[in-house]
Amino acid sequence: MRASWAETIMGFAVLAFAALMLTYALGVSGLKHSSGTYEVSARFGEAGGIQPGAKVTVSGVKVGAVSDVTIDPKTYLAVMHLSLTKDVKLPSDSTAKITSDGLLGGAHIALTPGGAEDDLKPGGEINNTQGAVDLFGLIGQFIRPQSGSSAASSADGAAKAPAPAAPKASSDLPEM
């Protein structure tokens, strides 16, 4: 009988720990709904993997989160709804840019305030946007550059190109 009570108490402890971890995870991720926010939207040509819950920053400081990502069926642009804290009033000509957190990190939206006199209203739209840069596509173009339109034109271009300068001999280099 004593063993069954110990198992029951251990089960409750595990459930309490799981509830605590779930509460912590929701608090850290920013998925909790706050009444001190307002929503604006922005349209991007390239979403860059932005998902709901991604952070929105101004000058590197988190001021909100992405609440929803959809596609406009007419223009095929990614429409992102941003939930911003009420104490951050952005000018109506502000800019939204998708940036990465690092080389292998996630992405977030960085807002740059404009200089307009009027503020962006709740439900408004940020018109100046810059989509994500395809980093792997750029690396691929660097590794395998596209050849010319024909092999003959590239051969002629190679014939006209000056030969690379020979490297200096080690005796010509200055001593350190």
Salt bridges, closest charged atoms under 4 A:
ASP72 OD2 - ARG43 NH1 2.67
ASP101 OD1 - HIS108 ND1 2.51
GLU125 OE2 - ARG43 NE 3.01
